[in-house]
Amino acid sequence: MKFVHKLHEPNSLPWKTWFLSYAGPHSSGMPDSYLSRLVQEELPRYRSLTTVLLGDGASTSFWHDRWLLNTTVAEIFPALFSHCIHHENNVRSVLQSGLRPLLQPRLTRAAL
């Protein structure tokens, strides 16, 4: 859990820059590395224990971080989340592009 917390701190340590350069702040870094597996395992628990101050939204997960109403958007709108094709978008990119490009059409109208 400490490692995941250090990834979310604003400082730019060399190992953190190297790790995040593989995929970005909301992903798990290198796919088959020990550090990636550790982040993937601990990130949901870390998110459940923390809230986010939104700021510019660039480092806040739209679906998975607790930035709105003290819960995640995925938990507030599960039907909408079920239509999502990109789960790792940040708040800034969703506000710029809108939700429609991130959703896939399905037979249900629950997410419209």
Rosetta blueprint (number, residue, H / E / L):
1 M L
2 K H
3 F H
4 V H
5 H H
6 K H
7 L H
8 H H
9 E L
10 P L
11 N L
12 S L
13 L L
14 P H
15 W H
16 K H
17 T H
18 W H
19 F H
20 L H
21 S L
22 Y L
23 A L
24 G L
25 P L
26 H L
27 S L
28 S L
29 G L
30 M L
31 P L
32 D L
33 S L
34 Y H
35 L H
36 S H
37 R H
38 L H
39 V H
40 Q H
41 E H
42 E H
43 L H
44 P H
45 R H
46 Y H
47 R H
48 S H
49 L H
50 T L
51 T L
52 V L
53 L L
54 L L
55 G L
56 D L
57 G L
58 A L
59 S L
60 T L
61 S E
62 F L
63 W L
64 H L
65 D L
66 R L
67 W L
68 L E
69 L L
70 N L
71 T E
72 T L
73 V H
74 A H
75 E H
76 I H
77 F L
78 P H
79 A H
80 L H
81 F H
82 S L
83 H L
84 C E
85 I L
86 H L
87 H L
88 E L
89 N L
90 N E
91 V H
92 R H
93 S H
94 V H
95 L H
96 Q H
97 S H
98 G L
99 L L
100 R H
101 P H
102 L H
103 L E
104 Q L
105 P L
106 R L
107 L L
108 T L
109 R L
110 A L
111 A L
112 L L
